[in-house]
Amino acid sequence: MPGSAPDPRFRLSPDLALALAEQYGTPLYVLSEAHLRARIREYLAAFRAVAPNSRLVFASKANSTLAVLKIAHQEGCLIDVASEGELRAALLAGVPASDCHLHGNYKTMPELAFAFAAGVGEIVVDSFAEIEAIAELATAETPPSSLVAEALGLPAEVQVRCPDLVIRVAPGVDPATHQKISTGQDDTKFGFNLSDGSAERALLRCLELKLPVIGFHCHVGSQLLDPEAQRAGGEAIAQFAAEMLRRHGFETRVLNVGGGLGVRYTDADNPMPIADYCRLVVEAMRAPLEGTGLDPTLMQEPGRSLVAEAGVTLYRVGVIKTVPTGEGRTRTYASVDGGLSDNPRPALYGSRYTVLRAARADGGEPVGGPAAKYTVAGRHCETDKLFVDVDLPADLAEGDLLQVLCTGAYNSSMASNYNRFLRPPTVMVREDGSLAPIQRRETYDELFAREILPSL
Ligand code: LLP
């Protein structure tokens, strides 16, 4: 299309694809450092332009490789962690605990104790039971767990201060996304409902216990291509903040509207430009605050929109086979050397992707010529249809390399060992073009390291 903007998704040139496959094998996750840094800077600049008093929090569940966490923090993000494991990853990446926000609908006591001992900056509170658990830790005479302190190399008599608390609110908006990744509606395990007064009662309980509560949070869903849900969520928590000031004199210092901005998995996905999106959610949060005197720090917590488009997955085609599907029709399967263990998203959510031939086994030009429909299948003993009915060159051949765009988020972080597959490595293409492995391929020794074979 003349005049149309270049595709913003990172992709590999044939030479680079061949070099990567040769050096690191396939399947392989590849991540562009330049793309990731540029995307974070774009988001930060867009957010600051409309809200100078703002912070961006990277949702580390999208990609918690240590290098990505370090880059996100270097660029100025705080880090959202949803488990002790994600918190430990951030600490290992050199992120101070004070720059980490702990999430989760059920944080276990040891997990909370670990977060206290580490000194996380913020806990996003999700239930009444959690408020009581936090109060218990906050008033404990001894540090929550000297064992935890020891594990972190802290002196046992470490003074434990209660992290700032932000109350997660379920604002009752129903986003248009896959039902498995929508969380803002009333019927959700996350947070405190506005509609039944739970959110207000949570605030009052925190105040009664003299816990350091500073604001409100919502996250309504993920891969949202229509930003109406986030707009409505932002507006709802800001209205709530204004109401809590009026009714209880509570001064909100932080409002966090979560993440959720969608990305371009296929050409049909058309997310709102980041600058427009930031303006929209900031205006939604600002309007109810007008005239209240409240000027909270505004936060967003994106994961996917920062890292997804910086990544590709490289596979090698192994077997091509055409089968009859009835009434004279056929389907051609191209089996690749990965599958749902490295990308569970098609099986879980019916996600579609852009699949391209990255290089030909014979070194020829990978694109051009007539296209044909293929179903790219994985190797797992399941249906494991990774990418159904995608257009690829009609002369696709065994040994060719395929690249799947937009796989930087929720791929390596959701990889499994199903069928005893080894999880793939991630290689970063550095800003200077050099290649740096940031996570190596798993080994069979690691795969069996947890096995205990009793005498049977
Ligand atoms: N904040 C909270 C509290 C969240 O629960 C999430 C995502 C985010 C931020 C970041 O959302 P994002 O900007 O990445 O959309 N595994 C699913 C996605 C689940 C997302 C869960 N929460 C997938 O592969 O699509």
Boltz pocket constraint, residues with backbone or C-beta under 6 A from the ligand:
constraints:
  - pocket:
      binder: B
      contacts: [[A, 59], [A, 61], [A, 62], [A, 80], [A, 103], [A, 180], [A, 181], [A, 219], [A, 221], [A, 222], [A, 223], [A, 258], [A, 259], [A, 260], [A, 261], [A, 301], [A, 302], [A, 303], [A, 304], [A, 305], [A, 345], [A, 409], [A, 410], [A, 414]]
      max_distance: 6.0
